[in-house]
Amino acid sequence: MNITRILAYRVELPLHEQTYKWSGGKSVNVFDSTIVAVETNVGLVGYGEVCPLGPFYLPAYSDGVRAGLRELGPHLLGDDPRQLVKLNQKMDAALKGHPYVKSGIDIACWDILGQATGLPVCELLGGRYGEDVRLYRAISQESPEQMAAKVAGYRAEGYRRFQLKVGGDPDVDIERIRAVAAKLQPGDRLVADANTGWVQHEAVRVAKAVRDIDVYIEQPCLTYEECLAVRRKIPHPFVLDENIDDLGMLLRAKADLAMDVVNLKISKLGGLTKIKQARDLCVSMGIAMTLEDSWGGDIATAAIAHLAQSTPTEFLFTTTDFNSYVTVSTAVGAPQRKDGWMSASRQSGLGVWPKMEVLGNPLVEIT
């Protein structure tokens, strides 16, 4: 089997809640997602998705995905998509860095491998744990009162894990954490995610001001060193996200005891092959994980579900269902939230079939 053609489609994904806001005044109204199709000489087609959270969150942007595919794609024609480690080595040799460009191709090739073997991707990633996985809900940054008011509605949808977007004015963030925490019920879990938005002294101040609240503090500052300094000064369980972008940083953070939980994103690491390496390393080191991606629709959510459900339950802190946030469905067969949980498909591969009428014409075609 070999790759004969690579296509990339652009799809806009508007939000049900109109806008998504986080630290530093950043916001997105419509997500620009790239859906990648990898075709083979035996008729199998695999699909992947890459959707950066705007150009100002991680070193990634939507047009960069498509430009990178034009550069990278020709090197992969004729290769066997089932040989995933070999394929990733070739991608890394052909294009230094830019893991988010490679992610869609890698996901699509896992989809092909699943179809070729007749197995769901989660079984190829390590086996299916349980019937479903628990989801978290991100609470977009607004006033403390508005954010607290959303908790009841999200809980009615089944969510019991809440990721509160902070990283703004420290005094307001203290109010945000207290207001939302007051709405929690037994069994709920709260994460205050600053998305690098505080400077070091602000992070320490906020954490000490809410020392009586059961809350996780996630990625308070921009640099790893700042986050580590904060971690050593506060009593709360600690999550790292943006700084953990390869195995070297993961091992360094473990050696420094820099975190209790790590947030791993598929496209940040370069696809399912690379994130599986990181996931398995975390399991061996006893580190719990949030497993997700930067954003996406049905196909990204399917990849997330297979990754999460192939992770030992005790190490899966939480995961997410991005397709429930957006108004456009791009594929049939994608996981759907049910009472705050979702399940990976039992069909072979990712178990999704794109809606070609939604995808339209490809912006990239490599033959």
N, C-alpha and C positions, 0 to 999 in steps of 0.2 A: 504494500500500500504506500502511496506517496501523495504529497500535496500538489495539486494542479492549479489551484487558484485561491486567492485571498481577496475578500471583499470587505469594505467597511461602510456602514450606513450611519447617518446622523439622525438622531431622534430627540426632539424637545420633550422634556418631562415637567409640565407645570405642577405646582403643589396644591393640594386640597386647601391648605391653610394660607395660600397666597404667597407667603414669604417665610424664609427660614433664616434666623439671625443668630449670630454667635459673637465671640469676643472681638473687640477692636472695631465695632461698627460694621463688620462684614455681614453680608446678606446675599441670598440668592432667591430669585422668584421662579425662574425656569432653568432646569438643569439641562446641559448639553451633553448627551450621552452618545457614545460610539458603540455600535454593535458590530462585531467582527464575525465573518463567516469564513471557515476554512473548508475548502472542497477537496475531495480526493478522487483518484482514478477508479475507485470501486463504487462510487456513488454515495458514500457516506459524507455528510456535511456536519461540522461541529460549529457551535456558536459560543461566543464570549461577549462580555460587555465591560466597558471602562467608562466611568463617569466621575471625573474629578470634581471636587467641591469648589468650583470656581478656580481661577488662576492664582488665588491669594491665600490658599490654605496650605497645601503641600507643593513641592516643586513639580507641578503637573498642570497641564491645561488642555482643554478639549481639542483645539486645533493641533496641539502637539501630538496627541494620539495619532491623528490621521497623517500628519507629516512624517511621524516616526515610522508608521506602517509602510509608507511609500519607500522609505530608506531601507527598512529591515526586510520587508516581504520578499523581494526578489532572491535573497540569500536562502530562503526556506523552500522554494519550489523544488520538487523532487525528493524532499526528505520524508521519512516515515513519521507521521504525526503521533504514532503510538510510542515512539522512543523518546519519552519526555525529558529525561535527564540529558540525553544527547542533544535534543532540540534546544534546551535551555542553554547548554554550553555554546552551541552555535550562535544563538541570539546574543549572548553576552560577548562573543568574539566579534560579531558583526556590528554591534551597536553598544558602545560603552555607556553604562548607566541607563537612565531613562527606563526604570523598571515598569512604570505604568504603561509604556508603549507595548511591552512584551506580554502584559497580563492578559489581554483579550485573546491573543493567539494561544497562549498556554491553556486558558480555560476551554477554548474551543477544541483543542487537541485532547484534553481530558474527556470532553463530550464525545469525541470520536472514539477514544479508547473504550469508553463505556458501551457505546453502540456496537463496536466490533466484538466485544466480549459478552454482550448481553447482560451487563451488570450496571446498576446505578453507580454514579461516581462516588457516593459515600462509601460503598462497599470496597471500591478500589483504593480509597483514601485511608482505609483502616478498619472498616466495619461499621455497621449501624448500631448506635447506642440509643436504646429506648424508642418510643413511638414518636416523640416530638421534642422540640427544644424551646426553652423559655425565651421570650423576647423582651427587650427594653423599649421604652419610648423616650425619644429626645424631646425636651421642652424648650422650644425656641426662646431666645432672650427677649423678654419684655419687662414690664414693671413687676415688682414682687406680687402684687395683687392679681395681675393677669396670669402670671405663671402658676400661682397657687390654685386659681380657679380652674385651670385645665386638668388638674390631677383627677378630679372626680370623673370627668368625661373619659379620660384615658383608662382609668380603672374599670369603668363600665365596659370598655372594649376588651378587658381581660389583662391589661398590663399591670404588673406588680413591681417592675424595675423602671426607675425613672432617672434619666440623665439630664440634669439641670444645666443649661448653658449659662455660665457665669463668665468671669474674666473681664468685667467692666469696672465701674467705680467700686472700690472695696466696700464702702458703706452701704451702697445699694445691694451689692452681692451678699453681704451679711443678712440684709433683710430678705433677699430672695431665698436664701437657704432656710432661714427660720420660717418664712411664710409657707414654703412648700413642705417642709418637715412637719409643720403643724397639721397638714392634711393627710399625712401618712397613717396607715393602719398596720397592725401586727402582720408581719410577713412581707411588707413592702421593703424595698431597698432603694437608697438614694445615692446618686453620684453627682458631685459638683464638678463639672468639667469646664475648666478655664480655657482650654484650647490655646495655651501659651500666653494668655492675655494679661497676667499679673507680672509685675517685677517682684523680685525676691521678698522684699520687706512687706509688700502688700499681701502676698500669699501667706506668709507667716501670721500676719495680723488677722486676716480673715479666718484662718484655721483656728487660731487661739480664741477668737470671738465666738466661734461656734463649737468649742471643745465639748460642750454638753450634748451635742447632737450626733446621732449615729449616721455619719455621712462619709463616703469615700471622696478623697480629693484626687482629681485627675489632671495631669499635665498642667500644673499651675504656671510654669514659666517657659520661656523660649528655649533656653539651653539645658542640656543634661546636667551640667554642673550646678546651675541654679536650682533645678528640681531636686537634685540630691541634697543640697543644703537645706531646702525646705523640708524634705522628707525626714531629715535628722532632727528637726526642731519641733515637729508636731506629732500628736498622738493618733491621728486618723489613719485608717488603711489607705494605701497610696497606689495610684494607677499611673503608669507611663504609657504614652501613645506616640505622639509625633516624633520623638527622639529615637524610637526603636524601629529602624528601617533596614537592618540586616542582622545576620547572626552574630557578628562581632559586637554590635551594641547590645544585643540581648545577653550575651555572655558577660560583658562588662557590667551591665546592670545587675545581673545575678550576683556577680562577685562583690559588688558594692552594697548588696542588700537594698537596692534602690527602689524596690516596688513590691507590692503584694499581688497585684494583678497587672497584666500587660494587655493593651489593646493592639491587636494585629489586624492589618487591613490587607486584603488580597492584592490590590494594585500597587500599594506602597512597597510591597516586597517583590512584586513582579509576576504574580500568578499563583495558581494552586500548588505547583511543584515547589516553589520557594517557601510558601507559607506553610505547607505540610512539614517541611524541614524544621521551621521555627516552632510550629505547633508540637511536633514530636519531641523537640528539645525541651520545651516548656513542661511537657508531661513528665519527662525524665528528671527534671529539676524541681518538680512540685509547684509550678507556678500556674495559677489560674488565669484564664484568658477571656477577654471579649473578642469574638471573631466576627469580622464584618468586612466592609469595604468603605471607600470614601463616600460613595452614593451609587445610585443606579435604579433600574426598573426590574422587570420580571426576570431577565436572564442573570443579572447580578445577584438578585435575591435567591435564585435557584442555586448558584454557585456557593453563596454564603450558607444556605441550608445544608447542602451536602458536606461542606467543611465542618460546620458546627455539629451535625449529627454523627459524624465519624470521630468525634472527640470524646474521650471518657467523660462521663457526666460530671464527676467531681471536679474536673478541671475547666469546665465550661461555665464561666461566670455569667455570661449572657451573650445574646446575638440580636440581630435586628431584621426587620422586614421592610426594606425600603420601598418595595412596590406598593405598600399600603399608604405611603405618604403622597403619591403622585396620582394624577388624573388620567394618565395614558397607559394602557396595557399594550405591551409589545409582543407578548408570546402567550400561547396556550400551554397549560400544564404547569405554570409556575406555582410555587407554594403560596397558600393563602392563610392569613392569620385566622386562628380559631381560639377565642378566649385567651389571647395573650401568648399563644404557642404557634409554632409552625412545624411542618414535617417536610423532609426531602422526598422527592418523587421516588416511587418504586419502579419506574420505567428505566430502561437502559439509558446510559449517559446522564445528562442533566435532566432529561425528561421534559424538555420544552420545545415548542415548535413556533418559531417567529411568525407574526402576522405580517406578511409581506406587504399588505396594503398600508400598514402603518409605517413600515421601514422605507417604502418608496424606492427610489433609484440609488445605487451605491455612489458614494463620493470618491471611493478608492477602489480600483480594480487592478490586481497584480496577477499576470499570467505569464 
